[in-house]
Amino acid sequence: MTVWILKCRDCGSEKEIDLGFNLYKIGRIYIYCEKCRKNTFHDVIKYLD
Ligand SMILES: [Zn+2]
């Protein structure tokens, strides 16, 4: 399992997410941001093994 670090494009906050597939192929992901309290685009910053 890989832990991905994502950054919200709206507020700039970072979050971790566990996913089994490679997000670099997507480049961005549309998920919920706790700060914005809505779904926003997140850029993939890095990953932790
Ligand atoms: Zn946000």
mmCIF file of the protein (N, C-alpha, C, O) and its ligand, coordinates in Angstrom:
data_MODEL
# 
_entry.id   MODEL 
# 
loop_
_entity.id 
_entity.type 
_entity.pdbx_number_of_molecules 
1 polymer     1 
2 non-polymer 1 
# 
_entity_poly.entity_id                      1 
_entity_poly.type                           'polypeptide(L)' 
_entity_poly.nstd_linkage                   no 
_entity_poly.nstd_monomer                   no 
_entity_poly.pdbx_seq_one_letter_code       MTVWILKCRDCGSEKEIDLGFNLYKIGRIYIYCEKCRKNTFHDVIKYLD 
_entity_poly.pdbx_seq_one_letter_code_can   MTVWILKCRDCGSEKEIDLGFNLYKIGRIYIYCEKCRKNTFHDVIKYLD 
_entity_poly.pdbx_strand_id                 A 
# 
loop_
_entity_poly_seq.entity_id 
_entity_poly_seq.num 
_entity_poly_seq.mon_id 
_entity_poly_seq.hetero 
1 1  MET n 
1 2  THR n 
1 3  VAL n 
1 4  TRP n 
1 5  ILE n 
1 6  LEU n 
1 7  LYS n 
1 8  CYS n 
1 9  ARG n 
1 10 ASP n 
1 11 CYS n 
1 12 GLY n 
1 13 SER n 
1 14 GLU n 
1 15 LYS n 
1 16 GLU n 
1 17 ILE n 
1 18 ASP n 
1 19 LEU n 
1 20 GLY n 
1 21 PHE n 
1 22 ASN n 
1 23 LEU n 
1 24 TYR n 
1 25 LYS n 
1 26 ILE n 
1 27 GLY n 
1 28 ARG n 
1 29 ILE n 
1 30 TYR n 
1 31 ILE n 
1 32 TYR n 
1 33 CYS n 
1 34 GLU n 
1 35 LYS n 
1 36 CYS n 
1 37 ARG n 
1 38 LYS n 
1 39 ASN n 
1 40 THR n 
1 41 PHE n 
1 42 HIS n 
1 43 ASP n 
1 44 VAL n 
1 45 ILE n 
1 46 LYS n 
1 47 TYR n 
1 48 LEU n 
1 49 ASP n 
# 
loop_
_struct_asym.id 
_struct_asym.entity_id 
A 1 
B 2 
# 
loop_
_chem_comp.id 
_chem_comp.type 
_chem_comp.mon_nstd_flag 
ARG 'L-peptide linking' y 
ASN 'L-peptide linking' y 
ASP 'L-peptide linking' y 
CYS 'L-peptide linking' y 
GLU 'L-peptide linking' y 
GLY 'peptide linking'   y 
HIS 'L-peptide linking' y 
ILE 'L-peptide linking' y 
LEU 'L-peptide linking' y 
LYS 'L-peptide linking' y 
MET 'L-peptide linking' y 
PHE 'L-peptide linking' y 
SER 'L-peptide linking' y 
THR 'L-peptide linking' y 
TRP 'L-peptide linking' y 
TYR 'L-peptide linking' y 
VAL 'L-peptide linking' y 
ZN  non-polymer         . 
# 
_pdbx_entity_nonpoly.entity_id   2 
_pdbx_entity_nonpoly.name        ? 
_pdbx_entity_nonpoly.comp_id     ZN 
# 
_pdbx_nonpoly_scheme.asym_id         B 
_pdbx_nonpoly_scheme.entity_id       2 
_pdbx_nonpoly_scheme.mon_id          ZN 
_pdbx_nonpoly_scheme.ndb_seq_num     1 
_pdbx_nonpoly_scheme.pdb_seq_num     101 
_pdbx_nonpoly_scheme.auth_seq_num    101 
_pdbx_nonpoly_scheme.pdb_mon_id      ZN 
_pdbx_nonpoly_scheme.auth_mon_id     ZN 
_pdbx_nonpoly_scheme.pdb_strand_id   A 
_pdbx_nonpoly_scheme.pdb_ins_code    . 
# 
loop_
_atom_site.group_PDB 
_atom_site.id 
_atom_site.type_symbol 
_atom_site.label_atom_id 
_atom_site.label_alt_id 
_atom_site.label_comp_id 
_atom_site.label_asym_id 
_atom_site.label_entity_id 
_atom_site.label_seq_id 
_atom_site.pdbx_PDB_ins_code 
_atom_site.Cartn_x 
_atom_site.Cartn_y 
_atom_site.Cartn_z 
_atom_site.occupancy 
_atom_site.B_iso_or_equiv 
_atom_site.pdbx_formal_charge 
_atom_site.auth_seq_id 
_atom_site.auth_comp_id 
_atom_site.auth_asym_id 
_atom_site.auth_atom_id 
_atom_site.pdbx_PDB_model_num 
ATOM   1   N  N  . MET A 1 1  ? 0.842   -1.200 0.000   1.00 0.00 ? 1   MET A N  1 
ATOM   2   C  CA . MET A 1 1  ? 0.000   0.000  0.000   1.00 0.00 ? 1   MET A CA 1 
ATOM   3   C  C  . MET A 1 1  ? 0.874   1.246  0.000   1.00 0.00 ? 1   MET A C  1 
ATOM   4   O  O  . MET A 1 1  ? 1.885   1.301  0.700   1.00 0.00 ? 1   MET A O  1 
ATOM   5   N  N  . THR A 1 2  ? 0.495   2.214  -0.763  1.00 0.00 ? 2   THR A N  1 
ATOM   6   C  CA . THR A 1 2  ? 1.250   3.458  -0.858  1.00 0.00 ? 2   THR A CA 1 
ATOM   7   C  C  . THR A 1 2  ? 0.451   4.607  -0.250  1.00 0.00 ? 2   THR A C  1 
ATOM   8   O  O  . THR A 1 2  ? -0.749  4.734  -0.490  1.00 0.00 ? 2   THR A O  1 
ATOM   9   N  N  . VAL A 1 3  ? 1.127   5.441  0.537   1.00 0.00 ? 3   VAL A N  1 
ATOM   10  C  CA . VAL A 1 3  ? 0.483   6.630  1.094   1.00 0.00 ? 3   VAL A CA 1 
ATOM   11  C  C  . VAL A 1 3  ? 0.817   7.821  0.208   1.00 0.00 ? 3   VAL A C  1 
ATOM   12  O  O  . VAL A 1 3  ? 1.986   8.161  0.025   1.00 0.00 ? 3   VAL A O  1 
ATOM   13  N  N  . TRP A 1 4  ? -0.192  8.439  -0.328  1.00 0.00 ? 4   TRP A N  1 
ATOM   14  C  CA . TRP A 1 4  ? -0.014  9.593  -1.207  1.00 0.00 ? 4   TRP A CA 1 
ATOM   15  C  C  . TRP A 1 4  ? -0.265  10.884 -0.447  1.00 0.00 ? 4   TRP A C  1 
ATOM   16  O  O  . TRP A 1 4  ? -1.193  10.981 0.355   1.00 0.00 ? 4   TRP A O  1 
ATOM   17  N  N  . ILE A 1 5  ? 0.585   11.882 -0.715  1.00 0.00 ? 5   ILE A N  1 
ATOM   18  C  CA . ILE A 1 5  ? 0.383   13.205 -0.137  1.00 0.00 ? 5   ILE A CA 1 
ATOM   19  C  C  . ILE A 1 5  ? -0.257  14.086 -1.200  1.00 0.00 ? 5   ILE A C  1 
ATOM   20  O  O  . ILE A 1 5  ? 0.312   14.310 -2.269  1.00 0.00 ? 5   ILE A O  1 
ATOM   21  N  N  . LEU A 1 6  ? -1.435  14.573 -0.891  1.00 0.00 ? 6   LEU A N  1 
ATOM   22  C  CA . LEU A 1 6  ? -2.186  15.397 -1.834  1.00 0.00 ? 6   LEU A CA 1 
ATOM   23  C  C  . LEU A 1 6  ? -2.328  16.812 -1.294  1.00 0.00 ? 6   LEU A C  1 
ATOM   24  O  O  . LEU A 1 6  ? -2.380  17.022 -0.082  1.00 0.00 ? 6   LEU A O  1 
ATOM   25  N  N  . LYS A 1 7  ? -2.390  17.789 -2.212  1.00 0.00 ? 7   LYS A N  1 
ATOM   26  C  CA . LYS A 1 7  ? -2.522  19.188 -1.815  1.00 0.00 ? 7   LYS A CA 1 
ATOM   27  C  C  . LYS A 1 7  ? -3.744  19.797 -2.470  1.00 0.00 ? 7   LYS A C  1 
ATOM   28  O  O  . LYS A 1 7  ? -3.907  19.744 -3.689  1.00 0.00 ? 7   LYS A O  1 
ATOM   29  N  N  . CYS A 1 8  ? -4.596  20.375 -1.645  1.00 0.00 ? 8   CYS A N  1 
ATOM   30  C  CA . CYS A 1 8  ? -5.820  20.986 -2.143  1.00 0.00 ? 8   CYS A CA 1 
ATOM   31  C  C  . CYS A 1 8  ? -5.486  22.224 -2.965  1.00 0.00 ? 8   CYS A C  1 
ATOM   32  O  O  . CYS A 1 8  ? -4.693  23.062 -2.534  1.00 0.00 ? 8   CYS A O  1 
ATOM   33  N  N  . ARG A 1 9  ? -6.085  22.344 -4.139  1.00 0.00 ? 9   ARG A N  1 
ATOM   34  C  CA . ARG A 1 9  ? -5.818  23.500 -4.994  1.00 0.00 ? 9   ARG A CA 1 
ATOM   35  C  C  . ARG A 1 9  ? -6.508  24.760 -4.494  1.00 0.00 ? 9   ARG A C  1 
ATOM   36  O  O  . ARG A 1 9  ? -6.089  25.871 -4.818  1.00 0.00 ? 9   ARG A O  1 
ATOM   37  N  N  . ASP A 1 10 ? -7.547  24.594 -3.719  1.00 0.00 ? 10  ASP A N  1 
ATOM   38  C  CA . ASP A 1 10 ? -8.300  25.755 -3.242  1.00 0.00 ? 10  ASP A CA 1 
ATOM   39  C  C  . ASP A 1 10 ? -7.663  26.391 -2.015  1.00 0.00 ? 10  ASP A C  1 
ATOM   40  O  O  . ASP A 1 10 ? -7.498  27.610 -1.970  1.00 0.00 ? 10  ASP A O  1 
ATOM   41  N  N  . CYS A 1 11 ? -7.294  25.571 -0.998  1.00 0.00 ? 11  CYS A N  1 
ATOM   42  C  CA . CYS A 1 11 ? -6.806  26.126 0.265   1.00 0.00 ? 11  CYS A CA 1 
ATOM   43  C  C  . CYS A 1 11 ? -5.345  25.783 0.534   1.00 0.00 ? 11  CYS A C  1 
ATOM   44  O  O  . CYS A 1 11 ? -4.735  26.367 1.430   1.00 0.00 ? 11  CYS A O  1 
ATOM   45  N  N  . GLY A 1 12 ? -4.771  24.848 -0.220  1.00 0.00 ? 12  GLY A N  1 
ATOM   46  C  CA . GLY A 1 12 ? -3.358  24.534 -0.064  1.00 0.00 ? 12  GLY A CA 1 
ATOM   47  C  C  . GLY A 1 12 ? -3.039  23.551 1.048   1.00 0.00 ? 12  GLY A C  1 
ATOM   48  O  O  . GLY A 1 12 ? -1.868  23.250 1.279   1.00 0.00 ? 12  GLY A O  1 
ATOM   49  N  N  . SER A 1 13 ? -4.035  23.048 1.736   1.00 0.00 ? 13  SER A N  1 
ATOM   50  C  CA . SER A 1 13 ? -3.779  22.092 2.807   1.00 0.00 ? 13  SER A CA 1 
ATOM   51  C  C  . SER A 1 13 ? -3.421  20.730 2.227   1.00 0.00 ? 13  SER A C  1 
ATOM   52  O  O  . SER A 1 13 ? -3.890  20.343 1.157   1.00 0.00 ? 13  SER A O  1 
ATOM   53  N  N  . GLU A 1 14 ? -2.569  20.012 2.969   1.00 0.00 ? 14  GLU A N  1 
ATOM   54  C  CA . GLU A 1 14 ? -2.131  18.702 2.503   1.00 0.00 ? 14  GLU A CA 1 
ATOM   55  C  C  . GLU A 1 14 ? -2.833  17.602 3.271   1.00 0.00 ? 14  GLU A C  1 
ATOM   56  O  O  . GLU A 1 14 ? -3.175  17.772 4.441   1.00 0.00 ? 14  GLU A O  1 
ATOM   57  N  N  . LYS A 1 15 ? -3.045  16.480 2.616   1.00 0.00 ? 15  LYS A N  1 
ATOM   58  C  CA . LYS A 1 15 ? -3.664  15.342 3.276   1.00 0.00 ? 15  LYS A CA 1 
ATOM   59  C  C  . LYS A 1 15 ? -3.047  14.062 2.761   1.00 0.00 ? 15  LYS A C  1 
ATOM   60  O  O  . LYS A 1 15 ? -2.472  14.020 1.673   1.00 0.00 ? 15  LYS A O  1 
ATOM   61  N  N  . GLU A 1 16 ? -3.178  13.000 3.577   1.00 0.00 ? 16  GLU A N  1 
ATOM   62  C  CA . GLU A 1 16 ? -2.652  11.698 3.199   1.00 0.00 ? 16  GLU A CA 1 
ATOM   63  C  C  . GLU A 1 16 ? -3.794  10.787 2.808   1.00 0.00 ? 16  GLU A C  1 
ATOM   64  O  O  . GLU A 1 16 ? -4.892  10.867 3.360   1.00 0.00 ? 16  GLU A O  1 
ATOM   65  N  N  . ILE A 1 17 ? -3.520  9.921  1.850   1.00 0.00 ? 17  ILE A N  1 
ATOM   66  C  CA . ILE A 1 17 ? -4.548  8.971  1.436   1.00 0.00 ? 17  ILE A CA 1 
ATOM   67  C  C  . ILE A 1 17 ? -3.880  7.665  1.033   1.00 0.00 ? 17  ILE A C  1 
ATOM   68  O  O  . ILE A 1 17 ? -2.855  7.664  0.351   1.00 0.00 ? 17  ILE A O  1 
ATOM   69  N  N  . ASP A 1 18 ? -4.461  6.567  1.456   1.00 0.00 ? 18  ASP A N  1 
ATOM   70  C  CA . ASP A 1 18 ? -3.955  5.241  1.104   1.00 0.00 ? 18  ASP A CA 1 
ATOM   71  C  C  . ASP A 1 18 ? -4.665  4.738  -0.140  1.00 0.00 ? 18  ASP A C  1 
ATOM   72  O  O  . ASP A 1 18 ? -5.889  4.608  -0.159  1.00 0.00 ? 18  ASP A O  1 
ATOM   73  N  N  . LEU A 1 19 ? -3.897  4.457  -1.172  1.00 0.00 ? 19  LEU A N  1 
ATOM   74  C  CA . LEU A 1 19 ? -4.489  3.918  -2.391  1.00 0.00 ? 19  LEU A CA 1 
ATOM   75  C  C  . LEU A 1 19 ? -3.572  2.866  -2.990  1.00 0.00 ? 19  LEU A C  1 
ATOM   76  O  O  . LEU A 1 19 ? -2.352  2.931  -2.836  1.00 0.00 ? 19  LEU A O  1 
ATOM   77  N  N  . GLY A 1 20 ? -4.156  1.912  -3.662  1.00 0.00 ? 20  GLY A N  1 
ATOM   78  C  CA . GLY A 1 20 ? -3.381  0.828  -4.229  1.00 0.00 ? 20  GLY A CA 1 
ATOM   79  C  C  . GLY A 1 20 ? -2.982  1.027  -5.671  1.00 0.00 ? 20  GLY A C  1 
ATOM   80  O  O  . GLY A 1 20 ? -2.355  0.152  -6.267  1.00 0.00 ? 20  GLY A O  1 
ATOM   81  N  N  . PHE A 1 21 ? -3.334  2.160  -6.239  1.00 0.00 ? 21  PHE A N  1 
ATOM   82  C  CA . PHE A 1 21 ? -2.947  2.393  -7.628  1.00 0.00 ? 21  PHE A CA 1 
ATOM   83  C  C  . PHE A 1 21 ? -2.127  3.674  -7.747  1.00 0.00 ? 21  PHE A C  1 
ATOM   84  O  O  . PHE A 1 21 ? -2.078  4.479  -6.818  1.00 0.00 ? 21  PHE A O  1 
ATOM   85  N  N  . ASN A 1 22 ? -1.488  3.852  -8.894  1.00 0.00 ? 22  ASN A N  1 
ATOM   86  C  CA . ASN A 1 22 ? -0.535  4.944  -9.093  1.00 0.00 ? 22  ASN A CA 1 
ATOM   87  C  C  . ASN A 1 22 ? -1.229  6.238  -9.481  1.00 0.00 ? 22  ASN A C  1 
ATOM   88  O  O  . ASN A 1 22 ? -1.772  6.363  -10.579 1.00 0.00 ? 22  ASN A O  1 
ATOM   89  N  N  . LEU A 1 23 ? -1.205  7.213  -8.555  1.00 0.00 ? 23  LEU A N  1 
ATOM   90  C  CA . LEU A 1 23 ? -1.870  8.489  -8.822  1.00 0.00 ? 23  LEU A CA 1 
ATOM   91  C  C  . LEU A 1 23 ? -1.084  9.385  -9.760  1.00 0.00 ? 23  LEU A C  1 
ATOM   92  O  O  . LEU A 1 23 ? -1.635  10.331 -10.324 1.00 0.00 ? 23  LEU A O  1 
ATOM   93  N  N  . TYR A 1 24 ? 0.207   9.095  -9.932  1.00 0.00 ? 24  TYR A N  1 
ATOM   94  C  CA . TYR A 1 24 ? 1.001   9.931  -10.823 1.00 0.00 ? 24  TYR A CA 1 
ATOM   95  C  C  . TYR A 1 24 ? 0.496   9.860  -12.260 1.00 0.00 ? 24  TYR A C  1 
ATOM   96  O  O  . TYR A 1 24 ? 0.684   10.791 -13.043 1.00 0.00 ? 24  TYR A O  1 
ATOM   97  N  N  . LYS A 1 25 ? -0.141  8.751  -12.592 1.00 0.00 ? 25  LYS A N  1 
ATOM   98  C  CA . LYS A 1 25 ? -0.688  8.613  -13.940 1.00 0.00 ? 25  LYS A CA 1 
ATOM   99  C  C  . LYS A 1 25 ? -1.894  9.525  -14.142 1.00 0.00 ? 25  LYS A C  1 
ATOM   100 O  O  . LYS A 1 25 ? -2.239  9.903  -15.261 1.00 0.00 ? 25  LYS A O  1 
ATOM   101 N  N  . ILE A 1 26 ? -2.522  9.865  -13.013 1.00 0.00 ? 26  ILE A N  1 
ATOM   102 C  CA . ILE A 1 26 ? -3.680  10.753 -13.078 1.00 0.00 ? 26  ILE A CA 1 
ATOM   103 C  C  . ILE A 1 26 ? -3.246  12.204 -12.890 1.00 0.00 ? 26  ILE A C  1 
ATOM   104 O  O  . ILE A 1 26 ? -3.713  13.098 -13.596 1.00 0.00 ? 26  ILE A O  1 
ATOM   105 N  N  . GLY A 1 27 ? -2.342  12.431 -11.925 1.00 0.00 ? 27  GLY A N  1 
ATOM   106 C  CA . GLY A 1 27 ? -1.810  13.768 -11.703 1.00 0.00 ? 27  GLY A CA 1 
ATOM   107 C  C  . GLY A 1 27 ? -2.617  14.586 -10.729 1.00 0.00 ? 27  GLY A C  1 
ATOM   108 O  O  . GLY A 1 27 ? -2.063  15.423 -10.015 1.00 0.00 ? 27  GLY A O  1 
ATOM   109 N  N  . ARG A 1 28 ? -3.901  14.365 -10.685 1.00 0.00 ? 28  ARG A N  1 
ATOM   110 C  CA . ARG A 1 28 ? -4.755  15.095 -9.756  1.00 0.00 ? 28  ARG A CA 1 
ATOM   111 C  C  . ARG A 1 28 ? -5.947  14.218 -9.432  1.00 0.00 ? 28  ARG A C  1 
ATOM   112 O  O  . ARG A 1 28 ? -6.278  13.292 -10.172 1.00 0.00 ? 28  ARG A O  1 
ATOM   113 N  N  . ILE A 1 29 ? -6.584  14.523 -8.318  1.00 0.00 ? 29  ILE A N  1 
ATOM   114 C  CA . ILE A 1 29 ? -7.722  13.723 -7.913  1.00 0.00 ? 29  ILE A CA 1 
ATOM   115 C  C  . ILE A 1 29 ? -8.769  14.628 -7.279  1.00 0.00 ? 29  ILE A C  1 
ATOM   116 O  O  . ILE A 1 29 ? -8.436  15.567 -6.557  1.00 0.00 ? 29  ILE A O  1 
ATOM   117 N  N  . TYR A 1 30 ? -10.020 14.342 -7.551  1.00 0.00 ? 30  TYR A N  1 
ATOM   118 C  CA . TYR A 1 30 ? -11.132 15.149 -7.055  1.00 0.00 ? 30  TYR A CA 1 
ATOM   119 C  C  . TYR A 1 30 ? -11.744 14.451 -5.843  1.00 0.00 ? 30  TYR A C  1 
ATOM   120 O  O  . TYR A 1 30 ? -12.505 13.493 -5.976  1.00 0.00 ? 30  TYR A O  1 
ATOM   121 N  N  . ILE A 1 31 ? -11.391 14.957 -4.651  1.00 0.00 ? 31  ILE A N  1 
ATOM   122 C  CA . ILE A 1 31 ? -11.875 14.339 -3.413  1.00 0.00 ? 31  ILE A CA 1 
ATOM   123 C  C  . ILE A 1 31 ? -12.254 15.410 -2.402  1.00 0.00 ? 31  ILE A C  1 
ATOM   124 O  O  . ILE A 1 31 ? -12.070 16.605 -2.631  1.00 0.00 ? 31  ILE A O  1 
ATOM   125 N  N  . TYR A 1 32 ? -12.788 14.947 -1.281  1.00 0.00 ? 32  TYR A N  1 
ATOM   126 C  CA . TYR A 1 32 ? -13.261 15.848 -0.244  1.00 0.00 ? 32  TYR A CA 1 
ATOM   127 C  C  . TYR A 1 32 ? -12.113 16.491 0.525   1.00 0.00 ? 32  TYR A C  1 
ATOM   128 O  O  . TYR A 1 32 ? -11.157 15.812 0.901   1.00 0.00 ? 32  TYR A O  1 
ATOM   129 N  N  . CYS A 1 33 ? -12.204 17.791 0.759   1.00 0.00 ? 33  CYS A N  1 
ATOM   130 C  CA . CYS A 1 33 ? -11.241 18.530 1.576   1.00 0.00 ? 33  CYS A CA 1 
ATOM   131 C  C  . CYS A 1 33 ? -11.929 18.940 2.875   1.00 0.00 ? 33  CYS A C  1 
ATOM   132 O  O  . CYS A 1 33 ? -12.991 19.563 2.851   1.00 0.00 ? 33  CYS A O  1 
ATOM   133 N  N  . GLU A 1 34 ? -11.306 18.581 4.034   1.00 0.00 ? 34  GLU A N  1 
ATOM   134 C  CA . GLU A 1 34 ? -11.913 18.893 5.317   1.00 0.00 ? 34  GLU A CA 1 
ATOM   135 C  C  . GLU A 1 34 ? -11.936 20.392 5.576   1.00 0.00 ? 34  GLU A C  1 
ATOM   136 O  O  . GLU A 1 34 ? -12.862 20.894 6.213   1.00 0.00 ? 34  GLU A O  1 
ATOM   137 N  N  . LYS A 1 35 ? -10.926 21.115 5.091   1.00 0.00 ? 35  LYS A N  1 
ATOM   138 C  CA . LYS A 1 35 ? -10.874 22.566 5.305   1.00 0.00 ? 35  LYS A CA 1 
ATOM   139 C  C  . LYS A 1 35 ? -11.926 23.292 4.475   1.00 0.00 ? 35  LYS A C  1 
ATOM   140 O  O  . LYS A 1 35 ? -12.654 24.147 4.980   1.00 0.00 ? 35  LYS A O  1 
ATOM   141 N  N  . CYS A 1 36 ? -11.993 22.939 3.192   1.00 0.00 ? 36  CYS A N  1 
ATOM   142 C  CA . CYS A 1 36 ? -12.967 23.578 2.300   1.00 0.00 ? 36  CYS A CA 1 
ATOM   143 C  C  . CYS A 1 36 ? -14.376 23.043 2.549   1.00 0.00 ? 36  CYS A C  1 
ATOM   144 O  O  . CYS A 1 36 ? -15.367 23.687 2.204   1.00 0.00 ? 36  CYS A O  1 
ATOM   145 N  N  . ARG A 1 37 ? -14.452 21.853 3.153   1.00 0.00 ? 37  ARG A N  1 
ATOM   146 C  CA . ARG A 1 37 ? -15.727 21.191 3.410   1.00 0.00 ? 37  ARG A CA 1 
ATOM   147 C  C  . ARG A 1 37 ? -16.510 20.960 2.119   1.00 0.00 ? 37  ARG A C  1 
ATOM   148 O  O  . ARG A 1 37 ? -17.732 21.102 2.075   1.00 0.00 ? 37  ARG A O  1 
ATOM   149 N  N  . LYS A 1 38 ? -15.774 20.602 1.080   1.00 0.00 ? 38  LYS A N  1 
ATOM   150 C  CA . LYS A 1 38 ? -16.398 20.248 -0.191  1.00 0.00 ? 38  LYS A CA 1 
ATOM   151 C  C  . LYS A 1 38 ? -15.374 19.476 -1.019  1.00 0.00 ? 38  LYS A C  1 
ATOM   152 O  O  . LYS A 1 38 ? -14.201 19.408 -0.653  1.00 0.00 ? 38  LYS A O  1 
ATOM   153 N  N  . ASN A 1 39 ? -15.805 18.908 -2.106  1.00 0.00 ? 39  ASN A N  1 
ATOM   154 C  CA . ASN A 1 39 ? -14.888 18.227 -3.007  1.00 0.00 ? 39  ASN A CA 1 
ATOM   155 C  C  . ASN A 1 39 ? -14.111 19.249 -3.835  1.00 0.00 ? 39  ASN A C  1 
ATOM   156 O  O  . ASN A 1 39 ? -14.690 20.155 -4.434  1.00 0.00 ? 39  ASN A O  1 
ATOM   157 N  N  . THR A 1 40 ? -12.786 19.085 -3.854  1.00 0.00 ? 40  THR A N  1 
ATOM   158 C  CA . THR A 1 40 ? -11.937 19.981 -4.637  1.00 0.00 ? 40  THR A CA 1 
ATOM   159 C  C  . THR A 1 40 ? -10.878 19.154 -5.367  1.00 0.00 ? 40  THR A C  1 
ATOM   160 O  O  . THR A 1 40 ? -10.669 17.982 -5.056  1.00 0.00 ? 40  THR A O  1 
ATOM   161 N  N  . PHE A 1 41 ? -10.217 19.779 -6.336  1.00 0.00 ? 41  PHE A N  1 
ATOM   162 C  CA . PHE A 1 41 ? -9.096  19.125 -6.993  1.00 0.00 ? 41  PHE A CA 1 
ATOM   163 C  C  . PHE A 1 41 ? -7.877  19.150 -6.085  1.00 0.00 ? 41  PHE A C  1 
ATOM   164 O  O  . PHE A 1 41 ? -7.579  20.168 -5.460  1.00 0.00 ? 41  PHE A O  1 
ATOM   165 N  N  . HIS A 1 42 ? -7.171  18.021 -6.015  1.00 0.00 ? 42  HIS A N  1 
ATOM   166 C  CA . HIS A 1 42 ? -5.940  17.904 -5.250  1.00 0.00 ? 42  HIS A CA 1 
ATOM   167 C  C  . HIS A 1 42 ? -4.811  17.495 -6.184  1.00 0.00 ? 42  HIS A C  1 
ATOM   168 O  O  . HIS A 1 42 ? -4.964  16.578 -6.990  1.00 0.00 ? 42  HIS A O  1 
ATOM   169 N  N  . ASP A 1 43 ? -3.667  18.184 -6.072  1.00 0.00 ? 43  ASP A N  1 
ATOM   170 C  CA . ASP A 1 43 ? -2.476  17.783 -6.807  1.00 0.00 ? 43  ASP A CA 1 
ATOM   171 C  C  . ASP A 1 43 ? -1.717  16.718 -6.040  1.00 0.00 ? 43  ASP A C  1 
ATOM   172 O  O  . ASP A 1 43 ? -1.682  16.742 -4.810  1.00 0.00 ? 43  ASP A O  1 
ATOM   173 N  N  . VAL A 1 44 ? -1.116  15.791 -6.749  1.00 0.00 ? 44  VAL A N  1 
ATOM   174 C  CA . VAL A 1 44 ? -0.284  14.762 -6.123  1.00 0.00 ? 44  VAL A CA 1 
ATOM   175 C  C  . VAL A 1 44 ? 1.104   15.343 -5.861  1.00 0.00 ? 44  VAL A C  1 
ATOM   176 O  O  . VAL A 1 44 ? 1.823   15.683 -6.801  1.00 0.00 ? 44  VAL A O  1 
ATOM   177 N  N  . ILE A 1 45 ? 1.482   15.457 -4.588  1.00 0.00 ? 45  ILE A N  1 
ATOM   178 C  CA . ILE A 1 45 ? 2.762   16.064 -4.209  1.00 0.00 ? 45  ILE A CA 1 
ATOM   179 C  C  . ILE A 1 45 ? 3.868   15.017 -4.192  1.00 0.00 ? 45  ILE A C  1 
ATOM   180 O  O  . ILE A 1 45 ? 4.905   15.190 -4.832  1.00 0.00 ? 45  ILE A O  1 
ATOM   181 N  N  . LYS A 1 46 ? 3.644   13.934 -3.459  1.00 0.00 ? 46  LYS A N  1 
ATOM   182 C  CA . LYS A 1 46 ? 4.651   12.890 -3.316  1.00 0.00 ? 46  LYS A CA 1 
ATOM   183 C  C  . LYS A 1 46 ? 3.998   11.657 -2.739  1.00 0.00 ? 46  LYS A C  1 
ATOM   184 O  O  . LYS A 1 46 ? 2.798   11.655 -2.464  1.00 0.00 ? 46  LYS A O  1 
ATOM   185 N  N  . TYR A 1 47 ? 4.784   10.600 -2.552  1.00 0.00 ? 47  TYR A N  1 
ATOM   186 C  CA . TYR A 1 47 ? 4.252   9.407  -1.917  1.00 0.00 ? 47  TYR A CA 1 
ATOM   187 C  C  . TYR A 1 47 ? 5.246   8.846  -0.902  1.00 0.00 ? 47  TYR A C  1 
ATOM   188 O  O  . TYR A 1 47 ? 6.453   9.067  -1.004  1.00 0.00 ? 47  TYR A O  1 
ATOM   189 N  N  . LEU A 1 48 ? 4.715   8.122  0.071   1.00 0.00 ? 48  LEU A N  1 
ATOM   190 C  CA . LEU A 1 48 ? 5.528   7.469  1.084   1.00 0.00 ? 48  LEU A CA 1 
ATOM   191 C  C  . LEU A 1 48 ? 5.330   5.976  0.981   1.00 0.00 ? 48  LEU A C  1 
ATOM   192 O  O  . LEU A 1 48 ? 4.199   5.491  0.941   1.00 0.00 ? 48  LEU A O  1 
ATOM   193 N  N  . ASP A 1 49 ? 6.431   5.246  0.937   1.00 0.00 ? 49  ASP A N  1 
ATOM   194 C  CA . ASP A 1 49 ? 6.324   3.794  0.892   1.00 0.00 ? 49  ASP A CA 1 
ATOM   195 C  C  . ASP A 1 49 ? 6.185   3.217  2.290   1.00 0.00 ? 49  ASP A C  1 
ATOM   196 O  O  . ASP A 1 49 ? 6.082   2.000  2.447   1.00 0.00 ? 49  ASP A O  1 
HETATM 197 ZN ZN . ZN  B 2 .  ? -9.175  22.703 0.622   1.00 0.00 2 101 ZN  A ZN 1 
# 
